[in-house]
């Protein structure tokens, strides 16, 4: 008997997407064929995923994230922003990659020499290849050539950065010392993963921490510039209320998810509640952008930017842009913050790193450069910018 050809099912409703994300019979498939994502957290399923996440979860506790946001990140941001305030100009894509990569290296466990600009430039160069690797499915060009370039970058990253960082942690562990608090350290201490797998895991965290935040940042600034044209009084609100800045970021993520498709593959035959029959091996593509604009959930203005949008209590402002279910983004709170608790003091609120940067830029009267408009990235179907020049005022 001939086997039936595998099908691709596209789900674009809010209810359907939620069901698919929660199904234990659908495994991650968005990064199939990605040389960066083999055996990393986001691509694992079942017990493997549970065990890896259990090891890494403590790095994303609320107290740890507050320390990053309130103590470590402001120093990185202040130092990086200073020359741009002096010149009055900033290219936001490269700037955001720079600052987010600095903190991502601390979190991931890549040891760096302070003040070594050549090393920083090399990491940014490798990061650019990892970004292409993560979104290879959406790449618009010679894909085979690009895959070879990405594989070479992964190998170089392993030799230049991962292996030395692993060896330092192994030596600390052997000597009975205290390990740093980072992804690589918990992998060295709690697993027997090979250095190539640890390297890809770390590359994934660098990509997720630096690239996705950079895209969210520039998309948010773009939306805010348009919104301020019709709400000129809104700039003062943005300055005075960091929580409102966060709402603007989440609304941007809803409209422009970093990954517009959530790819899954069935591990067994089953049927969705709407009657759709899924066979083992079938692909299920969750159309996140469509689900995030479902008018039955987000109202008749679902396609519009409205940070004051009223939503049902069980619907997050970002929609499914941080995923859902077992693969909900492990760093979503660090990037996007959490809903404020009325019982918490201001200093205990997590606003998210993207919110910290956007709020700082608004404070410095960020605006588009009329002589140097943003340039959209053309090598991917995702919404992203190749460059995003802005003007700033050096006020405090």
Phi, psi and omega in degrees: 000129181287139177285147180287141178296144179290143182249162170246122179254130180253126180245122184235010178258158180297312182296317180295319179296318180298319179296317181296316180299327184274349184288130177279355179264006176240124179253160180303135178218005183298327187254022175304130179087003180268121182288345179276330192260001179300125174067017178266166186313310187293342183257000180275163183219151174064225185296323179301314179295316180300314183293318180295317182294323180298323179292320188269341183306319182302337179289347183242024173296156183302318182294325178293316181293324176297322178296317177300311187289321187265336186245308186278314186293320179302325178293317178298315182295315182299315181294318183288327185280335187309308181295332180284327175291327179292320181275337182081009182225150178204136173261108194292329181295308181292323179297312182291324174300318182298310185286322180289327178294322180301313180287324180297325178295321177297314182291321184281327179106026176267114182286135182229155176271119183301129177084002181275094184292326179298319178294319179298317179297322179294319178296320178295322177297316178292322179302321180301323178287322178297322178299315178297324179294321181293329183247030185300331179298331183261005185292135181244087182173200178286097188292319181298317178297317181294321178299320178297319179295321180293317179299320178295321179294319179298317179296317179295319179299318179300314183288318188278327188236316188288308184302312178299322180291322177295315183297324177296318181289324176296320179293319178298316181297317181295326181274000178078016180277175180273123179286150173294164181266089181204169184299313183298321180296317181290330177289317179297319185281333191238359182223170173243033180296147177289161179299320176301320179292317177298323179297318179292323178299315180293319178299323177298315181293324176295316181295313181295320183286321185266310187290310183296324178293322179295318179293316179298321181297309183292322177296323179293314179300319177301311181296321181292323178298319178291318182296321182292336177298324180259353178227063184301333178287349184288340181298318179295323177297320179296322180290319187276340188230091178302332179294326177290323175303316179299320178298323179295322179293315181294323177294323176296315179297324177298313182287326184228073180299143181301317173249105183291342180236135172255103184276134177224157175229136184286135177262356179197168176283139173197177183229133176285162183295340178275003178098353180295126179267125180250127178259152178306131181095343178296150175263139175240116178260114177275113180281090185297319182298318179292315180298323180290348180244019179296114185293339177289343180252314188259003174086178184294341179259028185301334182273359184255155177278112181217092182293347177262016182303135176271133185228156171301152185300329185268012180248115179289149183298332181274002182066229178256020187290344171256018183079197182191157178073212187296335181257023173302134187308124183293335181254019185298322181288324179295322180278315189249000179075189180226158178298135182296139176261122182303337181274352180268146173284163182303321184288350178259001181274137178259111183268340181096145184295322179297320179296322178299316181290313181300316180299319179295317180294320177298320179300330179262025173056046179303139179203157179294150176273112183297338181265357184210077185290159177301150178242124181284141176289130184254356182271002180218151178280349178286154177281112179204162180249143173281320174212151184218081182286139177222164174252148181225153173255138182276058180257156176238000000 
